[in-house]
């Protein structure tokens, strides 16, 4: 993994593409983001940066700054490392995109959240730095490693530490629990949450399959809660609770997940939140090997879709939705996920609820 080496200098406040902002001053950035920032504004300059320390020989009292401008799940994969270092007496700061920081807000292992890009003064105040640029995409030593190694193991290795407890952590606050009890009280039926889409098309279960799945779960007598980006579903036919119409925050949705008897998710953020909360979950995987994301979440059981092209290991953060030759260019969906029958998923959910065990039924 290459060391960070870029500093962006801004002489005024800038609003960049996607609504992200960078203020006046000097900031430490990843290689890819440095280039993106420069392309978006003629008022930014870039300079080399060498102020980097590897995280070895950790001492109690050290201030450790983690830099991970990724999504919700990317940050949750770091939480076992936070717990380990906190127990060693370290002070933990995390620099991330502000819109994703909420996933860590109630985590008692974290002493401070820093908006990314990292202000130079905050960087210099930290005694140790953990730079996780493309940690899941490139791996620590080779591109192939990230295809077979769990994300938390990659992060721990980058820090030079070993973990005894690799479970992720997500904390729902008492106030959030009171809000759920008031706004979405549970009835006699089992509650099942369905995450409708991942952040990437190639990791999302087909919409037609989701409609069939929701109908089957409702027919089995379950209360079905549809979860996704606010406003992502306009018309929702059937006896479902359409949470996308409620303009909920990410943390509100996660508080509702804590009340679910089971979840169905793609390879995405709510899968990892459910795993951290110990909710029985059926995770639907196609492009990636499920064990590299769910291995340390005992309540999560994955169904890996089968297709000649799977697993393709394709990340859409390259700006390319599908790999060369992928049927997705024509169909708009992942062939492996398309081959997971909704009836199988519904049967697995009902099995989890009836038995109280997050094991998979035989296909």
C-alpha positions in Angstrom: 0.0 0.0 0.0 1.5 3.3 -1.1 2.1 6.1 1.4 0.1 9.3 1.1 2.0 12.1 -0.6 -0.4 14.9 -1.6 -1.4 18.1 0.1 -4.1 20.3 -1.4 -3.9 24.0 -0.8 -7.1 26.1 -1.0 -7.1 29.9 -0.8 -10.9 30.1 -0.4 -13.9 27.9 0.5 -14.8 25.6 -2.4 -18.0 23.6 -3.1 -17.0 20.6 -5.1 -19.0 18.2 -7.2 -21.5 16.2 -5.2 -22.0 18.9 -2.6 -18.8 18.2 -0.8 -16.8 21.2 0.5 -13.2 22.1 1.1 -12.4 25.2 3.1 -9.5 27.6 3.1 -6.2 26.1 4.2 -4.0 23.0 3.7 -5.4 19.5 3.6 -4.0 16.0 3.3 -5.7 13.9 0.7 -5.6 10.5 -1.1 -4.1 10.3 -4.6 -7.4 9.7 -6.3 -9.2 12.5 -4.4 -6.3 15.0 -5.0 -6.7 14.6 -8.7 -10.5 14.8 -8.5 -10.4 18.0 -6.4 -8.0 19.6 -8.8 -10.2 18.8 -11.8 -13.1 20.4 -10.1 -11.6 23.8 -9.2 -8.9 26.0 -10.8 -8.3 27.6 -7.4 -6.7 24.6 -5.7 -3.0 23.8 -5.7 -1.2 20.5 -5.0 2.1 19.9 -3.2 4.0 16.8 -2.2 3.6 15.6 1.3 5.9 13.3 3.3 4.7 13.7 6.9 3.6 10.1 7.5 4.2 7.6 10.3 3.5 3.9 10.3 1.4 2.5 13.1 3.9 0.2 14.9 5.1 0.1 18.6 1.9 1.6 19.8 2.0 3.1 23.3 -0.9 3.8 25.7 -1.8 7.4 25.3 -0.9 7.6 21.6 -3.3 9.7 19.4 -4.1 7.6 16.4 -5.7 9.2 13.3 -7.5 6.8 10.9 -8.1 8.2 7.4 -10.9 6.3 5.5 -13.0 8.4 3.1 -15.3 5.5 2.3 -18.9 4.6 2.9 -20.8 3.4 6.0 -19.7 -0.2 5.6 -16.1 0.7 5.1 -16.1 2.5 8.4 -17.9 -0.3 10.2 -15.1 -2.7 9.1 -12.7 -0.5 11.1 -14.6 -0.8 14.4 -12.9 -4.0 15.7 -9.5 -2.2 15.3 -10.9 0.9 17.1 -11.9 -1.3 20.0 -8.5 -3.0 20.2 -6.6 0.2 20.2 -9.0 1.9 22.7 -8.4 -1.0 25.1 -4.7 -0.4 24.8 -5.2 3.2 26.0 -5.0 5.0 22.7 -7.0 8.0 21.7 -8.8 7.4 18.4 -9.7 10.0 15.7 -11.3 9.1 12.4 -11.2 11.3 9.3 -14.0 10.4 6.8 -16.5 12.0 4.5 -18.9 14.0 6.6 -22.0 12.4 5.2 -20.9 8.9 6.4 -19.5 9.9 9.8 -23.0 9.3 11.4 -22.3 5.6 11.4 -19.7 6.1 14.1 -21.3 8.9 16.1 -22.4 6.8 19.1 -19.3 4.5 19.2 -17.6 5.0 22.6 -14.3 3.8 21.2 -13.9 7.0 19.1 -12.7 10.2 20.6 -13.2 12.5 17.6 -14.5 12.6 14.1 -12.7 14.7 11.5 -14.1 15.8 8.2 -12.1 14.6 5.2 -9.9 16.1 3.6 -7.7 16.2 6.8 -6.6 19.6 7.9 -2.8 19.6 8.2 -2.9 20.8 11.8 -5.0 17.8 12.8 -2.7 15.5 10.9 0.4 16.9 12.6 -1.2 16.7 16.1 -1.7 13.0 15.8 1.2 10.8 16.9 0.3 7.8 14.6 -1.6 7.6 11.3 -3.5 4.8 9.7 -3.9 5.6 6.0 -6.4 3.2 4.4 -6.3 4.4 0.8 -7.9 1.7 -1.4 -7.4 -0.8 1.4 -10.3 -3.0 0.1 -9.7 -2.4 -3.6 -5.9 -3.0 -3.7 -5.3 -5.1 -0.6 -2.2 -4.6 1.6 0.4 -6.4 -0.6 -1.3 -7.5 -3.8 -4.4 -7.0 -5.8 -5.4 -10.6 -5.4 -5.4 -10.4 -1.6 -8.4 -8.3 -1.2 -10.4 -10.9 -3.1 -9.9 -13.6 -0.4 -9.3 -11.7 2.8 -11.9 -10.1 5.1 -11.8 -6.3 5.1 -11.2 -6.2 8.9 -8.2 -8.4 8.6 -6.8 -6.1 5.9 -7.2 -3.1 8.2 -5.7 -4.8 11.2 -2.7 -5.9 9.1 -2.2 -2.3 7.9 -2.1 -1.3 11.5 0.4 -4.0 12.5 -1.9 -5.5 15.1 -3.7 -8.8 15.8 -7.4 -8.9 16.7 -9.0 -11.3 19.1 -12.5 -9.9 18.6 -13.3 -9.2 15.0 -17.0 -8.4 15.4 -18.1 -5.0 14.2 -19.8 -2.4 16.4 -22.8 -0.2 15.9 -24.6 1.6 18.8 -28.2 2.7 18.8 -28.8 5.4 21.4 -31.6 5.3 24.1 -33.2 8.3 22.4 -33.3 6.5 19.0 -35.0 3.5 20.7 -37.7 5.7 22.2 -38.3 7.2 18.8 -38.8 3.8 17.2 -41.1 2.6 19.9 -43.2 5.7 19.4 -43.2 6.0 15.6 -42.9 2.3 14.6 -44.2 0.2 17.5 -44.0 -3.6 17.0 -47.1 -5.7 16.8 -47.6 -9.4 17.1 -46.1 -10.2 13.7 -42.4 -10.8 13.0 -40.8 -7.7 11.5 -38.6 -8.2 8.4 -36.5 -5.3 6.9 -35.5 -5.3 3.2 -32.8 -3.1 1.9 -33.9 -2.3 -1.6 -30.6 -1.4 -3.3 -26.9 -1.1 -2.7 -24.9 2.0 -3.7 -23.7 0.1 -6.8 -26.0 -1.4 -9.5 -23.9 -4.5 -9.8 -24.5 -5.3 -6.1 -28.3 -4.7 -6.1 -30.9 -7.5 -6.2 -33.2 -7.1 -9.2 -36.3 -4.9 -8.5 -38.6 -7.5 -9.9 -37.3 -10.1 -7.6 -37.6 -7.7 -4.6 -41.3 -7.2 -5.4 -41.9 -10.9 -5.5 -39.9 -11.4 -2.3 -41.8 -8.7 -0.4 -45.1 -10.2 -1.4 -44.1 -13.7 -0.3 -43.0 -12.4 3.1 -46.2 -10.5 3.6 -48.2 -13.6 2.6 -46.3 -15.5 5.3 -47.7 -13.1 7.8 -44.6 -10.9 8.4 -44.5 -7.2 8.7 -42.3 -6.0 5.8 -40.3 -2.8 6.1 -38.8 -1.5 2.9 -35.6 0.4 3.4 -33.6 2.6 1.0 -32.7 6.1 0.0 -35.4 8.7 0.8 -37.9 8.9 -2.0 -36.5 5.9 -3.9 -39.9 4.3 -4.1 -42.8 6.4 -5.3 -45.5 3.8 -5.7 -45.6 0.9 -3.3 -48.4 -1.6 -3.8 -49.0 -4.1 -1.1 -49.2 -4.4 2.7 -45.7 -2.9 3.3 -44.2 -0.1 5.4 -42.4 2.1 2.8 -39.7 3.7 4.9 -38.3 5.4 1.8 -41.3 7.7 1.9 -40.6 8.8 5.5 -37.5 10.9 4.8 -35.5 9.0 7.5 -31.9 9.5 8.3 -29.4 6.7 8.2 -29.4 6.4 12.0 -33.2 6.3 12.1 -33.2 3.4 9.7 -30.6 1.6 11.7 -32.6 2.1 14.9 -35.5 0.4 13.1 -33.2 -2.5 12.1 -32.6 -3.2 15.7 -36.3 -4.0 16.1 -36.4 -6.4 13.2 -36.6 -10.2 13.6 -34.8 -10.6 10.3 -33.2 -8.6 7.5 -32.7 -9.1 3.7 -29.9 -7.1 2.2 -27.5 -6.8 -0.7 -23.8 -6.5 -0.2 -24.2 -3.0 1.3 -24.2 -0.9 4.5 -27.4 -2.2 6.2 -26.0 -5.8 5.9 -23.1 -4.7 8.1 -25.2 -2.7 10.5 -27.5 -5.7 11.0 -24.5 -8.0 11.5 -23.1 -5.6 14.1 -26.5 -5.6 15.9 -26.7 -9.4 15.8 -29.9 -9.4 13.6 -30.5 -12.6 11.6 -29.8 -11.5 8.1 -30.0 -13.1 4.6 -27.3 -11.3 2.5 -27.4 -11.6 -1.3 -24.0 -11.7 -3.0 -23.0 -11.8 -6.6 -19.9 -9.9 -7.7 -17.9 -10.6 -4.5 -17.2 -13.5 -2.2 -19.5 -13.2 0.8 -16.9 -14.4 3.3 -14.7 -11.4 2.6 -17.5 -9.2 4.1 -19.6 -11.5 6.4 -17.2 -14.0 7.9 -17.1 -12.3 11.3 -20.9 -11.6 11.5 -22.4 -14.8 12.9 -26.0 -13.6 12.5 -25.5 -12.9 8.7 -25.8 -15.8 6.3 -25.1 -15.2 2.7 -26.6 -16.7 -0.5 -24.0 -16.5 -3.2 -25.6 -16.1 -6.6 -24.2 -18.4 -9.3 -23.3 -17.5 -12.8 -20.4 -18.3 -15.2 -19.1 -14.7 -14.6 -19.3 -14.7 -10.8 -17.6 -13.7 -8.7 -16.2 -11.0 -11.0 -14.8 -8.8 -8.2 -15.7 -5.7 -10.1 -15.8 -2.4 -8.1 -17.9 0.3 -9.7 -15.8 3.0 -8.0 -13.7 2.9 -11.1 -16.6 4.8 -12.8 -17.4 1.8 -14.9 -20.7 0.1 -13.9 -19.9 -3.3 -15.4 -16.7 -5.2 -16.4 -16.0 -5.8 -20.1 -18.2 -8.5 -21.5 -20.6 -8.5 -18.6 -24.3 -9.2 -19.4 -25.1 -6.3 -17.1 -24.3 -3.9 -20.0 -27.4 -5.3 -21.7 -29.7 -6.3 -18.8 -28.8 -3.6 -16.3 -28.4 -6.2 -13.5 -26.0 -8.8 -12.1 -26.6 -12.3 -13.6 -25.5 -14.0 -10.4 -28.0 -12.0 -8.3 -30.7 -12.5 -10.9 -30.2 -16.3 -10.4 -31.2 -16.2 -6.7 -34.9 -17.1 -6.6 -37.1 -14.8 -4.4 -38.8 -17.9 -3.0 -35.5 -19.3 -1.7 -34.8 -16.0 0.1 -38.3 -15.9 1.6 -38.0 -19.5 2.8 -34.7 -18.7 4.4 -36.1 -15.7 6.2 -39.1 -17.7 7.5 -36.7 -20.4 8.6 -34.6 -18.0 10.6 -37.7 -16.5 12.3 -39.2 -19.9 13.1 -36.1 -21.6 14.4 -34.4 -18.6 15.9 -31.2 -19.7 14.3 -29.3 -17.8 11.5 -28.4 -21.0 9.6 -29.0 -21.6 6.0 -31.6 -24.1 4.7 -30.4 -26.5 2.1 -30.9 -25.3 -1.5 
